[in-house]
Amino acid sequence: MRVGFIQNDPVFGSVRHNLDAALEILSGMQADLVVLPELFATGYQFTGPEEARDLGEPIPGGPTTEALIEAARANRQFLVAGLPEIDEGIVYNSAVIVGPEGYVGKYRKAHLFDTEKEVFQPGNLPLKVFDLGGVRVGVMICFDWRFPETARVLALQGAEIIAHPANLVLAHCPQAMITRCLENRVFAITADRVGKEERVPGHALRFMGQSQVVDPDGNVLYRASIERPENHVIEIDPEQSRNKYLNPRNQLFEDRREDLYRID
Ligand code: ACM
């Protein structure tokens, strides 16, 4: 299976421009699954909920989702991409999952970071694993990495790959994702962005790139640069994540001591 990511540098609010740039790249990517960053076509730093509502789109049915569906059909790819979702006037920091047959599903970011709490509502959908052409893919968004339960719940549901759209501003995430993969013996594809936004004066954000693909043994198969937009495709065998044995005596999930994990 060929998996990849796009690491972009979107211009805030120029959705059509950012989307077209991504579509152009996708058409040249020979990949079965491509992950795009969190909020990949809008940019990240909304000044408030009104702005997010203006740029929010229904999932499915919005123009970004429709364009991604068209690309997925044309390129025979599955895509996971972050965008602001509006549903009954409420805006979520969401990811859409589409494929050659059209819309597959969505995920709403559960753990909002910092000022996102003033812009979005926290996700209210269960953590879910999607069957993408016979491969089980769980989705989480950026700061969800800081809560190990997120990846664990996806892995316990059978995720072989975790698709992780991100806009990273905290330095530890690329390394922490290695641990998430080791804890669960899963692959993870983190798609980040680069560049800087300072739409709120005095609150500059620098995004740290380093999009990456990590395997179930914690090997970083590829890590992108800190400052350049780029895209990358790599061959993986998802089957590798189905074996949860570390050695003949330790099976990661069977060895869990749920009896000791309870808090009374
Ligand atoms: C983040 O969750 N985008 C930092």
Boltz pocket constraint, residues with backbone or C-beta under 6 A from the ligand:
constraints:
  - pocket:
      binder: B
      contacts: [[A, 38], [A, 111], [A, 112], [A, 113], [A, 141], [A, 142], [A, 143], [A, 144], [A, 166], [A, 167], [A, 168], [A, 169], [A, 170]]
      max_distance: 6.0
